[in-house]
């Protein structure tokens, strides 16, 4: 689907920049031609679907070219960033593993041989150039996103043609994308929602995507006409720590923050230094964007505005909707999206039920439909018989102490009694005197 639309735009606006990779522009016409060259390369070597192709390298420009070529031949692609990720894949019928000669991975050959996966080291440098824009080929392959690798095992979410079309249209509508839109996705990887879907959505409308895999990644913020930037709170901290001369304030740009919560200090500094248009994006790999909240008032930091076309409910343990103001489990309708994990029946049974995805988050909903997360269902602390939801406390402490992260946990003391402990993550020494000053205490540190 994405590849077909890139070919369409290559015919309409062949000279328009589709991608700016490490500062070098690639027009829609050139992008389409490179995909055509790669398609011919793979076709001659019998790399065609059905089945799976795994891309085992880091270069994001080559990922898009090779992945879209393979998908046009009916293969479903997956990208991995290291040998450990490759070893964790549980895919059947892997037709090929794609490597690049300039990025050799130790033991990649023996690993592929042990699993019976053909290894193909691909270089298109000596391939004949394509003449004009290639003909359309119906894109029957898909792409696999990976989620929850921090738990020790990645779960695979299949972006089939229909699912991809639905999710990308939702992003186009939520972000108000047009042919004149230009976004930086920095160097987010293609197995993530930011790295894959946020880039692909812009190409569906003929926009421009900036990818930077060099240390000077903040240079993408200097691109004239930049309309969108996608970051996580960690990357936002890095941006805000840069010198004032690293980038200019762009009042027209949307700064879209996902993958975690921002502190009040981050929001205020970002509005002063980067753009006044800051949005908190609540999303997951499984169901894509759920809420998109402009940071205009202080309550917007916590209370998410659900998109109008999203069916989100807060339910009890019996899956009955709870009353406004009560804590319950979040569930999101899977209509038109994935309803299962690929090759993982046990995880599917846990997280997908009766037409809903259960991300494991606890939340409360106001009467106006806005929700506030209360942590994870597995994160509830039982302290001397009282259930404590740590997330709001952690967020409050993170704001007041101006640190990167705070984690509350319950641990037994020498007498077997549960005690509350606090772990603080900070990039600078924590000043205990200032943290415990009367001013801080008056602002409500628990």
WOZITA-V989957 format. One record per backbone hydrogen bond with DSSP energy under -1.0 kcal/mol. CO is the residue of the C=O (numbers start at 1). NH is the residue of the N-H. E is the energy in kcal/mol with one decimal. If there is no record, write none. Layout:
co:CO nh:NH e:E
co:CO nh:NH e:E
//
This chain:
co:1 nh:5 e:-1.8
co:2 nh:6 e:-2.1
co:3 nh:7 e:-1.9
co:4 nh:8 e:-1.8
co:5 nh:9 e:-2.4
co:6 nh:10 e:-1.9
co:7 nh:11 e:-1.3
co:8 nh:12 e:-1.8
co:9 nh:13 e:-3.4
co:13 nh:16 e:-1.3
co:14 nh:29 e:-2.4
co:16 nh:28 e:-2.4
co:18 nh:209 e:-1.9
co:19 nh:26 e:-3.0
co:20 nh:211 e:-2.4
co:21 nh:24 e:-2.2
co:24 nh:21 e:-2.4
co:26 nh:18 e:-2.3
co:26 nh:19 e:-2.0
co:27 nh:31 e:-2.8
co:28 nh:32 e:-2.5
co:29 nh:33 e:-2.0
co:30 nh:34 e:-2.5
co:31 nh:35 e:-2.1
co:32 nh:36 e:-2.2
co:33 nh:37 e:-2.4
co:34 nh:38 e:-2.4
co:35 nh:39 e:-2.4
co:36 nh:40 e:-2.1
co:37 nh:41 e:-2.1
co:38 nh:42 e:-2.6
co:39 nh:43 e:-2.5
co:40 nh:44 e:-2.2
co:42 nh:47 e:-2.5
co:43 nh:46 e:-1.4
co:46 nh:48 e:-1.5
co:51 nh:76 e:-2.3
co:52 nh:95 e:-2.6
co:52 nh:96 e:-1.1
co:53 nh:78 e:-1.9
co:54 nh:98 e:-3.4
co:55 nh:80 e:-2.1
co:59 nh:63 e:-1.7
co:60 nh:64 e:-1.9
co:61 nh:65 e:-1.9
co:62 nh:66 e:-2.8
co:63 nh:67 e:-3.1
co:64 nh:68 e:-1.9
co:65 nh:69 e:-1.6
co:66 nh:70 e:-2.5
co:67 nh:71 e:-2.5
co:68 nh:72 e:-1.6
co:70 nh:75 e:-2.0
co:71 nh:74 e:-1.8
co:71 nh:141 e:-1.6
co:73 nh:49 e:-2.9
co:76 nh:53 e:-2.3
co:77 nh:144 e:-2.4
co:78 nh:55 e:-3.1
co:82 nh:86 e:-1.8
co:83 nh:87 e:-2.6
co:84 nh:88 e:-1.3
co:86 nh:89 e:-1.1
co:93 nh:52 e:-2.1
co:96 nh:54 e:-2.2
co:97 nh:120 e:-3.0
co:98 nh:56 e:-3.1
co:99 nh:122 e:-3.0
co:100 nh:103 e:-1.9
co:105 nh:108 e:-1.7
co:107 nh:111 e:-2.0
co:108 nh:112 e:-2.4
co:109 nh:113 e:-2.6
co:110 nh:114 e:-2.4
co:111 nh:115 e:-1.1
co:112 nh:117 e:-2.9
co:118 nh:97 e:-2.6
co:120 nh:99 e:-2.6
co:124 nh:127 e:-1.4
co:138 nh:140 e:-1.1
co:142 nh:77 e:-2.5
co:143 nh:159 e:-3.4
co:145 nh:157 e:-3.0
co:147 nh:155 e:-2.4
co:148 nh:151 e:-1.3
co:149 nh:152 e:-1.8
co:155 nh:147 e:-2.0
co:156 nh:342 e:-2.7
co:157 nh:145 e:-2.9
co:158 nh:160 e:-1.1
co:159 nh:143 e:-1.6
co:160 nh:164 e:-2.9
co:161 nh:165 e:-2.1
co:162 nh:166 e:-2.0
co:163 nh:167 e:-2.8
co:164 nh:168 e:-2.7
co:165 nh:169 e:-1.8
co:166 nh:170 e:-1.8
co:167 nh:171 e:-1.8
co:168 nh:172 e:-2.4
co:169 nh:173 e:-2.3
co:170 nh:174 e:-2.6
co:171 nh:175 e:-2.7
co:172 nh:177 e:-2.1
co:178 nh:181 e:-1.8
co:181 nh:208 e:-2.2
co:182 nh:227 e:-2.6
co:182 nh:228 e:-2.0
co:183 nh:210 e:-3.2
co:184 nh:230 e:-2.0
co:185 nh:188 e:-2.1
co:186 nh:212 e:-1.7
co:189 nh:192 e:-1.7
co:191 nh:146 e:-2.1
co:192 nh:196 e:-2.0
co:193 nh:198 e:-1.6
co:196 nh:200 e:-2.6
co:197 nh:201 e:-2.3
co:199 nh:203 e:-1.1
co:200 nh:204 e:-1.3
co:202 nh:207 e:-3.2
co:208 nh:183 e:-2.4
co:209 nh:20 e:-2.6
co:210 nh:185 e:-2.4
co:211 nh:22 e:-2.5
co:215 nh:217 e:-1.2
co:216 nh:219 e:-1.9
co:217 nh:220 e:-1.6
co:218 nh:221 e:-1.7
co:219 nh:222 e:-1.8
co:220 nh:223 e:-1.3
co:223 nh:226 e:-1.6
co:227 nh:254 e:-3.0
co:228 nh:184 e:-1.7
co:229 nh:256 e:-3.1
co:231 nh:258 e:-2.2
co:232 nh:236 e:-2.6
co:233 nh:237 e:-2.1
co:234 nh:238 e:-1.7
co:235 nh:239 e:-2.5
co:236 nh:240 e:-2.6
co:237 nh:241 e:-1.3
co:239 nh:242 e:-1.4
co:243 nh:246 e:-2.0
co:250 nh:253 e:-1.1
co:254 nh:229 e:-2.2
co:255 nh:279 e:-2.9
co:256 nh:231 e:-2.5
co:257 nh:281 e:-3.1
co:263 nh:267 e:-2.1
co:264 nh:268 e:-2.4
co:265 nh:269 e:-2.6
co:266 nh:270 e:-2.8
co:267 nh:271 e:-2.4
co:268 nh:272 e:-1.6
co:269 nh:273 e:-2.6
co:270 nh:274 e:-2.8
co:270 nh:275 e:-1.8
co:274 nh:250 e:-3.3
co:276 nh:278 e:-1.2
co:277 nh:255 e:-2.9
co:278 nh:295 e:-3.1
co:279 nh:257 e:-3.0
co:280 nh:293 e:-2.5
co:282 nh:290 e:-3.3
co:282 nh:291 e:-1.9
co:284 nh:288 e:-2.0
co:288 nh:284 e:-1.4
co:290 nh:307 e:-2.4
co:291 nh:282 e:-2.3
co:293 nh:280 e:-2.7
co:294 nh:296 e:-1.6
co:297 nh:300 e:-1.4
co:298 nh:301 e:-1.4
co:299 nh:302 e:-1.1
co:299 nh:303 e:-2.9
co:304 nh:371 e:-1.7
co:305 nh:292 e:-1.7
co:307 nh:310 e:-1.9
co:311 nh:333 e:-2.5
co:313 nh:331 e:-2.2
co:314 nh:322 e:-2.4
co:315 nh:329 e:-3.4
co:316 nh:319 e:-2.1
co:320 nh:316 e:-2.3
co:323 nh:326 e:-2.0
co:328 nh:363 e:-2.4
co:329 nh:315 e:-2.8
co:331 nh:313 e:-2.6
co:332 nh:357 e:-3.1
co:334 nh:337 e:-2.6
co:344 nh:348 e:-1.9
co:345 nh:349 e:-2.3
co:346 nh:350 e:-1.2
co:347 nh:351 e:-2.2
co:348 nh:352 e:-2.6
co:351 nh:358 e:-3.3
co:353 nh:356 e:-1.7
co:355 nh:334 e:-2.2
co:356 nh:353 e:-2.5
co:357 nh:332 e:-2.3
co:360 nh:377 e:-3.0
co:361 nh:330 e:-2.5
co:362 nh:374 e:-3.5
co:363 nh:328 e:-2.2
co:364 nh:372 e:-2.3
co:365 nh:325 e:-2.0
co:366 nh:369 e:-1.7
co:370 nh:366 e:-3.0
co:371 nh:304 e:-3.4
co:372 nh:364 e:-2.0
co:375 nh:362 e:-3.6
co:376 nh:379 e:-1.6
co:381 nh:388 e:-3.5
co:383 nh:386 e:-1.8
co:386 nh:383 e:-3.2
co:388 nh:381 e:-2.6
co:390 nh:394 e:-3.1
co:391 nh:395 e:-2.6
co:392 nh:396 e:-2.1
co:393 nh:397 e:-2.6
co:394 nh:398 e:-2.5
co:395 nh:399 e:-2.1
co:396 nh:400 e:-2.4
co:397 nh:401 e:-2.9
co:398 nh:403 e:-1.3
co:405 nh:425 e:-3.2
co:407 nh:423 e:-2.8
co:409 nh:421 e:-3.2
co:411 nh:419 e:-2.8
co:413 nh:416 e:-2.0
co:417 nh:413 e:-2.8
co:419 nh:411 e:-2.6
co:421 nh:409 e:-2.3
co:423 nh:407 e:-2.7
co:425 nh:404 e:-1.3
co:425 nh:405 e:-2.0
co:430 nh:432 e:-1.1
co:431 nh:435 e:-2.4
co:432 nh:436 e:-1.5
co:434 nh:437 e:-1.1
co:437 nh:441 e:-2.5
co:438 nh:442 e:-2.4
co:441 nh:444 e:-1.5
//
